[in-house]
Amino acid sequence: MGDEVAGINRAFLAAGARTVVASLWTVDDEVGAILMRRFYENLRAGMSKAKALQAAQTAIRADHPSPYDWANFVLNGDPGAEILP
């Protein structure tokens, strides 16, 4: 159980993706969409990929405190670098 996530991540990375953000379990569509929107907003603001995901998860926790809603997203591969202004 759980090998599917590792397998799909490995497949994307082997195919040339530098980074994969994946969900470890099924998540509510609305909560997942909000989290991913915040993740990409954070990237555009210059955060590293790892910090952008962490900040998105932290923001989601305010309205959705259950770890079931935010803790399932993981980042594999290149965590990126901060882009300083």
N, CA, C and O atoms as a printed pandas DataFrame, in Angstrom:
     atom_number atom_name residue_name chain_id  residue_number  x_coord  y_coord  z_coord
0              1         N          MET        A               1    0.841   -1.180    0.000
1              2        CA          MET        A               1    0.000    0.000    0.000
2              3         C          MET        A               1    0.883    1.239    0.000
3              4         O          MET        A               1    1.867    1.298    0.738
4              5         N          GLY        A               2    0.550    2.213   -0.806
5              6        CA          GLY        A               2    1.333    3.436   -0.863
6              7         C          GLY        A               2    2.401    3.430   -1.935
7              8         O          GLY        A               2    2.977    4.477   -2.230
8              9         N          ASP        A               3    2.684    2.280   -2.526
9             10        CA          ASP        A               3    3.696    2.209   -3.574
10            11         C          ASP        A               3    3.278    2.968   -4.817
11            12         O          ASP        A               3    4.123    3.377   -5.613
12            13         N          GLU        A               4    1.979    3.159   -4.988
13            14        CA          GLU        A               4    1.490    3.852   -6.173
14            15         C          GLU        A               4    2.033    5.274   -6.231
15            16         O          GLU        A               4    2.439    5.743   -7.295
16            17         N          VAL        A               5    2.042    5.961   -5.094
17            18        CA          VAL        A               5    2.522    7.339   -5.058
18            19         C          VAL        A               5    4.008    7.384   -5.376
19            20         O          VAL        A               5    4.440    8.204   -6.185
20            21         N          ALA        A               6    4.793    6.518   -4.754
21            22        CA          ALA        A               6    6.232    6.479   -5.028
22            23         C          ALA        A               6    6.474    6.135   -6.483
23            24         O          ALA        A               6    7.359    6.711   -7.115
24            25         N          GLY        A               7    5.706    5.210   -7.023
25            26        CA          GLY        A               7    5.872    4.797   -8.412
26            27         C          GLY        A               7    5.559    5.898   -9.392
27            28         O          GLY        A               7    6.301    6.093  -10.355
28            29         N          ILE        A               8    4.477    6.626   -9.174
29            30        CA          ILE        A               8    4.108    7.695  -10.098
30            31         C          ILE        A               8    5.091    8.852   -9.993
31            32         O          ILE        A               8    5.442    9.459  -11.005
32            33         N          ASN        A               9    5.540    9.166   -8.777
33            34        CA          ASN        A               9    6.559   10.208   -8.616
34            35         C          ASN        A               9    7.831    9.830   -9.349
35            36         O          ASN        A               9    8.406   10.640  -10.077
36            37         N          ARG        A              10    8.263    8.603   -9.153
37            38        CA          ARG        A              10    9.479    8.111   -9.802
38            39         C          ARG        A              10    9.346    8.172  -11.325
39            40         O          ARG        A              10   10.296    8.530  -12.020
40            41         N          ALA        A              11    8.180    7.826  -11.834
41            42        CA          ALA        A              11    7.953    7.840  -13.278
42            43         C          ALA        A              11    8.054    9.264  -13.834
43            44         O          ALA        A              11    8.682    9.479  -14.871
44            45         N          PHE        A              12    7.445   10.228  -13.158
45            46        CA          PHE        A              12    7.523   11.617  -13.624
46            47         C          PHE        A              12    8.951   12.141  -13.558
47            48         O          PHE        A              12    9.411   12.806  -14.486
48            49         N          LEU        A              13    9.660   11.846  -12.463
49            50        CA          LEU        A              13   11.034   12.301  -12.325
50            51         C          LEU        A              13   11.930   11.653  -13.376
51            52         O          LEU        A              13   12.802   12.318  -13.934
52            53         N          ALA        A              14   11.728   10.367  -13.654
53            54        CA          ALA        A              14   12.518    9.673  -14.679
54            55         C          ALA        A              14   12.228   10.229  -16.068
55            56         O          ALA        A              14   13.091   10.194  -16.946
56            57         N          ALA        A              15   11.025   10.738  -16.268
57            58        CA          ALA        A              15   10.645   11.297  -17.565
58            59         C          ALA        A              15   11.159   12.724  -17.749
59            60         O          ALA        A              15   10.987   13.312  -18.817
60            61         N          GLY        A              16   11.788   13.283  -16.712
61            62        CA          GLY        A              16   12.392   14.598  -16.850
62            63         C          GLY        A              16   11.789   15.699  -16.002
63            64         O          GLY        A              16   12.298   16.820  -16.005
64            65         N          ALA        A              17   10.716   15.412  -15.274
65            66        CA          ALA        A              17   10.156   16.436  -14.390
66            67         C          ALA        A              17   11.169   16.729  -13.286
67            68         O          ALA        A              17   11.767   15.808  -12.730
68            69         N          ARG        A              18   11.362   18.004  -12.970
69            70        CA          ARG        A              18   12.306   18.350  -11.903
70            71         C          ARG        A              18   11.673   18.211  -10.533
71            72         O          ARG        A              18   12.353   17.907   -9.553
72            73         N          THR        A              19   10.376   18.434  -10.470
73            74        CA          THR        A              19    9.669   18.398   -9.195
74            75         C          THR        A              19    8.266   17.846   -9.401
75            76         O          THR        A              19    7.633   18.098  -10.426
76            77         N          VAL        A              20    7.787   17.092   -8.418
77            78        CA          VAL        A              20    6.427   16.561   -8.443
78            79         C          VAL        A              20    5.769   16.890   -7.110
79            80         O          VAL        A              20    6.314   16.582   -6.050
80            81         N          VAL        A              21    4.597   17.515   -7.166
81            82        CA          VAL        A              21    3.768   17.696   -5.975
82            83         C          VAL        A              21    2.636   16.698   -6.116
83            84         O          VAL        A              21    1.887   16.721   -7.093
84            85         N          ALA        A              22    2.518   15.819   -5.127
85            86        CA          ALA        A              22    1.522   14.750   -5.198
86            87         C          ALA        A              22    0.730   14.673   -3.899
87            88         O          ALA        A              22    1.161   15.159   -2.853
88            89         N          SER        A              23   -0.424   14.055   -3.994
89            90        CA          SER        A              23   -1.277   13.824   -2.839
90            91         C          SER        A              23   -1.143   12.373   -2.424
91            92         O          SER        A              23   -1.202   11.476   -3.265
92            93         N          LEU        A              24   -0.963   12.135   -1.132
93            94        CA          LEU        A              24   -0.818   10.775   -0.629
94            95         C          LEU        A              24   -2.149   10.052   -0.487
95            96         O          LEU        A              24   -2.183    8.823   -0.430
96            97         N          TRP        A              25   -3.252   10.806   -0.428
97            98        CA          TRP        A              25   -4.575   10.208   -0.351
98            99         C          TRP        A              25   -5.574   11.148   -1.004
99           100         O          TRP        A              25   -5.253   12.298   -1.303
100          101         N          THR        A              26   -6.775   10.659   -1.220
101          102        CA          THR        A              26   -7.830   11.454   -1.833
102          103         C          THR        A              26   -8.154   12.650   -0.948
103          104         O          THR        A              26   -8.263   12.527    0.272
104          105         N          VAL        A              27   -8.303   13.793   -1.576
105          106        CA          VAL        A              27   -8.594   15.019   -0.843
106          107         C          VAL        A              27   -9.839   15.670   -1.444
107          108         O          VAL        A              27  -10.154   15.475   -2.618
108          109         N          ASP        A              28  -10.531   16.436   -0.627
109          110        CA          ASP        A              28  -11.687   17.182   -1.091
110          111         C          ASP        A              28  -11.259   18.090   -2.244
111          112         O          ASP        A              28  -10.257   18.797   -2.137
112          113         N          ASP        A              29  -12.014   18.074   -3.346
113          114        CA          ASP        A              29  -11.646   18.853   -4.535
114          115         C          ASP        A              29  -11.502   20.340   -4.242
115          116         O          ASP        A              29  -10.554   20.974   -4.706
116          117         N          GLU        A              30  -12.424   20.895   -3.484
117          118        CA          GLU        A              30  -12.391   22.334   -3.195
118          119         C          GLU        A              30  -11.152   22.699   -2.379
119          120         O          GLU        A              30  -10.466   23.673   -2.690
120          121         N          VAL        A              31  -10.867   21.922   -1.341
121          122        CA          VAL        A              31   -9.708   22.199   -0.498
122          123         C          VAL        A              31   -8.412   22.021   -1.306
123          124         O          VAL        A              31   -7.484   22.821   -1.183
124          125         N          GLY        A              32   -8.359   20.988   -2.114
125          126        CA          GLY        A              32   -7.182   20.761   -2.955
126          127         C          GLY        A              32   -6.955   21.901   -3.934
127          128         O          GLY        A              32   -5.818   22.316   -4.157
128          129         N          ALA        A              33   -8.032   22.405   -4.516
129          130        CA          ALA        A              33   -7.920   23.518   -5.461
130          131         C          ALA        A              33   -7.432   24.779   -4.767
131          132         O          ALA        A              33   -6.598   25.504   -5.311
132          133         N          ILE        A              34   -7.941   25.046   -3.577
133          134        CA          ILE        A              34   -7.511   26.224   -2.821
134          135         C          ILE        A              34   -6.022   26.107   -2.493
135          136         O          ILE        A              34   -5.265   27.061   -2.673
136          137         N          LEU        A              35   -5.612   24.940   -2.015
137          138        CA          LEU        A              35   -4.210   24.743   -1.657
138          139         C          LEU        A              35   -3.300   24.927   -2.870
139          140         O          LEU        A              35   -2.273   25.598   -2.773
140          141         N          MET        A              36   -3.663   24.346   -3.996
141          142        CA          MET        A              36   -2.820   24.460   -5.185
142          143         C          MET        A              36   -2.797   25.892   -5.720
143          144         O          MET        A              36   -1.763   26.340   -6.215
144          145         N          ARG        A              37   -3.908   26.616   -5.631
145          146        CA          ARG        A              37   -3.917   28.031   -6.034
146          147         C          ARG        A              37   -2.933   28.828   -5.189
147          148         O          ARG        A              37   -2.150   29.626   -5.705
148          149         N          ARG        A              38   -2.989   28.599   -3.887
149          150        CA          ARG        A              38   -2.071   29.309   -2.986
150          151         C          ARG        A              38   -0.624   28.911   -3.257
151          152         O          ARG        A              38    0.271   29.755   -3.210
152          153         N          PHE        A              39   -0.393   27.636   -3.539
153          154        CA          PHE        A              39    0.952   27.161   -3.865
154          155         C          PHE        A              39    1.508   27.936   -5.059
155          156         O          PHE        A              39    2.627   28.444   -4.996
156          157         N          TYR        A              40    0.746   28.030   -6.132
157          158        CA          TYR        A              40    1.216   28.732   -7.332
158          159         C          TYR        A              40    1.324   30.241   -7.110
159          160         O          TYR        A              40    2.208   30.878   -7.682
160          161         N          GLU        A              41    0.455   30.818   -6.303
161          162        CA          GLU        A              41    0.583   32.239   -5.960
162          163         C          GLU        A              41    1.896   32.472   -5.215
163          164         O          GLU        A              41    2.599   33.450   -5.473
164          165         N          ASN        A              42    2.221   31.571   -4.295
165          166        CA          ASN        A              42    3.460   31.674   -3.531
166          167         C          ASN        A              42    4.684   31.533   -4.446
167          168         O          ASN        A              42    5.675   32.240   -4.268
168          169         N          LEU        A              43    4.616   30.630   -5.415
169          170        CA          LEU        A              43    5.720   30.493   -6.379
170          171         C          LEU        A              43    5.911   31.789   -7.157
171          172         O          LEU        A              43    7.035   32.264   -7.324
172          173         N          ARG        A              44    4.804   32.356   -7.631
173          174        CA          ARG        A              44    4.889   33.610   -8.388
174          175         C          ARG        A              44    5.436   34.746   -7.533
175          176         O          ARG        A              44    6.035   35.685   -8.058
176          177         N          ALA        A              45    5.236   34.668   -6.224
177          178        CA          ALA        A              45    5.745   35.695   -5.309
178          179         C          ALA        A              45    7.240   35.516   -5.029
179          180         O          ALA        A              45    7.844   36.347   -4.350
180          181         N          GLY        A              46    7.839   34.443   -5.544
181          182        CA          GLY        A              46    9.280   34.254   -5.397
182          183         C          GLY        A              46    9.710   33.225   -4.371
183          184         O          GLY        A              46   10.907   33.052   -4.144
184          185         N          MET        A              47    8.763   32.537   -3.743
185          186        CA          MET        A              47    9.138   31.506   -2.774
186          187         C          MET        A              47    9.706   30.292   -3.500
187          188         O          MET        A              47    9.388   30.044   -4.663
188          189         N          SER        A              48   10.552   29.539   -2.797
189          190        CA          SER        A              48   11.002   28.257   -3.333
190          191         C          SER        A              48    9.802   27.322   -3.393
191          192         O          SER        A              48    8.776   27.586   -2.766
192          193         N          LYS        A              49    9.924   26.244   -4.135
193          194        CA          LYS        A              49    8.810   25.290   -4.249
194          195         C          LYS        A              49    8.452   24.720   -2.874
195          196         O          LYS        A              49    7.275   24.608   -2.530
196          197         N          ALA        A              50    9.468   24.362   -2.095
197          198        CA          ALA        A              50    9.223   23.783   -0.776
198          199         C          ALA        A              50    8.552   24.785    0.149
199          200         O          ALA        A              50    7.602   24.436    0.850
200          201         N          LYS        A              51    9.031   26.032    0.163
201          202        CA          LYS        A              51    8.428   27.068    1.012
202          203         C          LYS        A              51    7.016   27.411    0.532
203          204         O          LYS        A              51    6.126   27.668    1.342
204          205         N          ALA        A              52    6.818   27.413   -0.787
205          206        CA          ALA        A              52    5.492   27.720   -1.339
206          207         C          ALA        A              52    4.467   26.685   -0.894
207          208         O          ALA        A              52    3.340   27.036   -0.545
208          209         N          LEU        A              53    4.850   25.417   -0.904
209          210        CA          LEU        A              53    3.930   24.366   -0.448
210          211         C          LEU        A              53    3.687   24.482    1.047
211          212         O          LEU        A              53    2.549   24.377    1.506
212          213         N          GLN        A              54    4.745   24.696    1.801
213          214        CA          GLN        A              54    4.604   24.831    3.256
214          215         C          GLN        A              54    3.686   26.004    3.607
215          216         O          GLN        A              54    2.822   25.873    4.473
216          217         N          ALA        A              55    3.864   27.137    2.949
217          218        CA          ALA        A              55    3.030   28.309    3.218
218          219         C          ALA        A              55    1.573   28.062    2.824
219          220         O          ALA        A              55    0.656   28.500    3.519
220          221         N          ALA        A              56    1.363   27.363    1.715
221          222        CA          ALA        A              56   -0.005   27.031    1.292
222          223         C          ALA        A              56   -0.667   26.116    2.320
223          224         O          ALA        A              56   -1.834   26.305    2.662
224          225         N          GLN        A              57    0.074   25.131    2.809
225          226        CA          GLN        A              57   -0.472   24.227    3.820
226          227         C          GLN        A              57   -0.801   24.981    5.105
227          228         O          GLN        A              57   -1.834   24.734    5.727
228          229         N          THR        A              58    0.068   25.888    5.496
229          230        CA          THR        A              58   -0.168   26.684    6.704
230          231         C          THR        A              58   -1.414   27.546    6.544
231          232         O          THR        A              58   -2.210   27.662    7.476
232          233         N          ALA        A              59   -1.589   28.150    5.374
233          234        CA          ALA        A              59   -2.764   28.990    5.125
234          235         C          ALA        A              59   -4.047   28.168    5.160
235          236         O          ALA        A              59   -5.054   28.620    5.704
236          237         N          ILE        A              60   -4.022   26.984    4.593
237          238        CA          ILE        A              60   -5.207   26.115    4.563
238          239         C          ILE        A              60   -5.628   25.715    5.977
239          240         O          ILE        A              60   -6.815   25.559    6.264
240          241         N          ARG        A              61   -4.646   25.552    6.845
241          242        CA          ARG        A              61   -4.936   25.108    8.216
242          243         C          ARG        A              61   -5.853   26.069    8.972
243          244         O          ARG        A              61   -6.549   25.650    9.897
244          245         N          ALA        A              62   -5.864   27.338    8.599
245          246        CA          ALA        A              62   -6.716   28.311    9.284
246          247         C          ALA        A              62   -8.191   27.950    9.141
247          248         O          ALA        A              62   -8.949   28.028   10.108
248          249         N          ASP        A              63   -8.601   27.556    7.936
249          250        CA          ASP        A              63  -10.007   27.219    7.680
250          251         C          ASP        A              63  -10.281   25.718    7.714
251          252         O          ASP        A              63  -11.423   25.294    7.892
252          253         N          HIS        A              64   -9.227   24.913    7.543
253          254        CA          HIS        A              64   -9.361   23.457    7.496
254          255         C          HIS        A              64   -8.291   22.845    8.392
255          256         O          HIS        A              64   -7.270   22.370    7.895
256          257         N          PRO        A              65   -8.511   22.851    9.712
257          258        CA          PRO        A              65   -7.466   22.423   10.648
258          259         C          PRO        A              65   -7.141   20.929   10.633
259          260         O          PRO        A              65   -6.094   20.523   11.138
260          261         N          SER        A              66   -8.005   20.123   10.071
261          262        CA          SER        A              66   -7.738   18.685   10.051
262          263         C          SER        A              66   -6.557   18.377    9.123
263          264         O          SER        A              66   -6.562   18.797    7.966
264          265         N          PRO        A              67   -5.545   17.651    9.615
265          266        CA          PRO        A              67   -4.420   17.267    8.764
266          267         C          PRO        A              67   -4.868   16.495    7.521
267          268         O          PRO        A              67   -4.159   16.468    6.515
268          269         N          TYR        A              68   -6.018   15.884    7.589
269          270        CA          TYR        A              68   -6.544   15.146    6.444
270          271         C          TYR        A              68   -6.697   16.054    5.225
271          272         O          TYR        A              68   -6.599   15.590    4.089
272          273         N          ASP        A              69   -6.935   17.340    5.456
273          274        CA          ASP        A              69   -7.163   18.281    4.365
274          275         C          ASP        A              69   -5.885   18.883    3.781
275          276         O          ASP        A              69   -5.886   19.287    2.618
276          277         N          TRP        A              70   -4.807   18.956    4.540
277          278        CA          TRP        A              70   -3.621   19.667    4.061
278          279         C          TRP        A              70   -2.320   18.863    4.129
279          280         O          TRP        A              70   -1.378   19.170    3.398
280          281         N          ALA        A              71   -2.245   17.851    4.982
281          282        CA          ALA        A              71   -0.976   17.149    5.196
282          283         C          ALA        A              71   -0.673   16.094    4.137
283          284         O          ALA        A              71    0.403   15.496    4.155
284          285         N          ASN        A              72   -1.589   15.864    3.232
285          286        CA          ASN        A              72   -1.406   14.811    2.237
286          287         C          ASN        A              72   -0.540   15.228    1.061
287          288         O          ASN        A              72   -0.119   14.373    0.282
288          289         N          PHE        A              73   -0.262   16.514    0.909
289          290        CA          PHE        A              73    0.520   16.985   -0.232
290          291         C          PHE        A              73    2.009   16.926    0.087
291          292         O          PHE        A              73    2.452   17.424    1.122
292          293         N          VAL        A              74    2.776   16.314   -0.811
293          294        CA          VAL        A              74    4.221   16.189   -0.634
294          295         C          VAL        A              74    4.925   16.658   -1.902
295          296         O          VAL        A              74    4.383   16.572   -3.005
296          297         N          LEU        A              75    6.134   17.150   -1.719
297          298        CA          LEU        A              75    6.948   17.623   -2.826
298          299         C          LEU        A              75    8.149   16.692   -2.953
299          300         O          LEU        A              75    8.855   16.448   -1.975
300          301         N          ASN        A              76    8.378   16.179   -4.140
301          302        CA          ASN        A              76    9.522   15.315   -4.420
302          303         C          ASN        A              76   10.357   15.940   -5.525
303          304         O          ASN        A              76    9.826   16.541   -6.459
304          305         N          GLY        A              77   11.660   15.792   -5.407
305          306        CA          GLY        A              77   12.555   16.320   -6.430
306          307         C          GLY        A              77   13.198   17.609   -5.989
307          308         O          GLY        A              77   13.512   17.786   -4.812
308          309         N          ASP        A              78   13.397   18.522   -6.941
309          310        CA          ASP        A              78   14.063   19.793   -6.697
310          311         C          ASP        A              78   13.179   20.710   -5.861
311          312         O          ASP        A              78   12.087   21.070   -6.302
312          313         N          PRO        A              79   13.629   21.104   -4.643
313          314        CA          PRO        A              79   12.808   21.968   -3.810
314          315         C          PRO        A              79   12.821   23.427   -4.242
315          316         O          PRO        A              79   12.062   24.238   -3.711
316          317         N          GLY        A              80   13.681   23.768   -5.203
317          318        CA          GLY        A              80   13.755   25.131   -5.709
318          319         C          GLY        A              80   14.514   26.049   -4.780
319          320         O          GLY        A              80   14.905   25.669   -3.676
320          321         N          ALA        A              81   14.711   27.249   -5.243
321          322        CA          ALA        A              81   15.424   28.270   -4.475
322          323         C          ALA        A              81   14.565   29.513   -4.373
323          324         O          ALA        A              81   13.752   29.802   -5.251
324          325         N          GLU        A              82   14.758   30.237   -3.297
325          326        CA          GLU        A              82   14.047   31.503   -3.136
326          327         C          GLU        A              82   14.512   32.473   -4.210
327          328         O          GLU        A              82   15.700   32.530   -4.524
328          329         N          ILE        A              83   13.592   33.228   -4.768
329          330        CA          ILE        A              83   13.939   34.277   -5.714
330          331         C          ILE        A              83   13.818   35.583   -4.948
331          332         O          ILE        A              83   12.715   36.048   -4.661
332          333         N          LEU        A              84   14.944   36.159   -4.628
333          334        CA          LEU        A              84   14.933   37.376   -3.824
334          335         C          LEU        A              84   14.725   38.596   -4.704
335          336         O          LEU        A              84   15.281   38.684   -5.799
336          337         N          PRO        A              85   13.912   39.548   -4.218
337          338        CA          PRO        A              85   13.638   40.761   -5.008
338          339         C          PRO        A              85   14.873   41.640   -5.127
339          340         O          PRO        A              85   14.821   42.696   -5.757
